[in-house]
Amino acid sequence: MKRDTLALKPFLAGTGKVETSAQSWRLCLPTAARQVYADAQLDDYGSPPPRSFPHRPPARFVIEARFSGPDLLGTAGFGLWNHPFAPGSGLPRLPRALWFFYASPPSNMALAAGVPGFGWKAAVIDATRPSALALAPFAPLIVLLNRSSWWYSRLWPLVQRGLRIGEAPLPGELLPEWHTYSIEWEIDRARLCVDDRLVLETARPPQGSMGFVAWIDNQYAVVTPQGKMRFGLLDCPYPQWLEIKKPGGP
């Protein structure tokens, strides 16, 4: 990882742990049970969010990372977001993110038309903009109409644009080989690359401050344009991990 201002600290829940070596951090879930939330996380949020999020454009991040394998259960990833559910920050906020995100089934966050609601992807969203807030009074009607495929195909692209949602599935699976991920965040553009190959670009990037986070946990979420919403935890009967190289590491 390369960003001079990063000052990462761990957050652990349940069985989550962070193993540290001279070269890397390994975020681990040795096992987890669906009765208890488990999370291994590194972030640079201040206290309390959101005023203490340290990053605004222009900013660039380069993350070298690998995973224990393609069979992760729960969610994992790294990048920038505004931690909408931060403890001590009052009511949940609308989400803003620019990151690489993974979710295993039964997660189904089908926010971008034509992109599966689970899997490994590059993603951007900013539901804090006036264009997104203007849609709020119509949300119940939009959800109802989206249950018709005819209306969904016409309405949801407009909603997706208002929420500044963009997603791109990443080829391949979560592999144990090292790969390089970069996030370029400008005022009027954002680019996400894997091994120097552009995978997602937007001219409507998130606005406002965000914090850096890398994590692996045992939760799932179902959030669809048709109004399905469900959250829960998964059993993880075998060890799984996300490893990130430290700045200046080999």
URURPE-V469162 format. One record per helix or strand. SS is the DSSP state (alpha for helix, beta for strand). FROM is the first residue (numbers start at 1). TO is the last residue. Records with the same first field share a line. If there is no record, write none. Layout:
SS=FROM-TO  FROM-TO
This chain:
beta=2-2  9-13  16-20  24-29  32-32  39-43  55-55  59-67  75-81  96-103  108-110  119-126  166-169  179-185  190-194  197-202  210-217  219-224  229-233  236-236  240-245
alpha=130-133  136-145  149-162
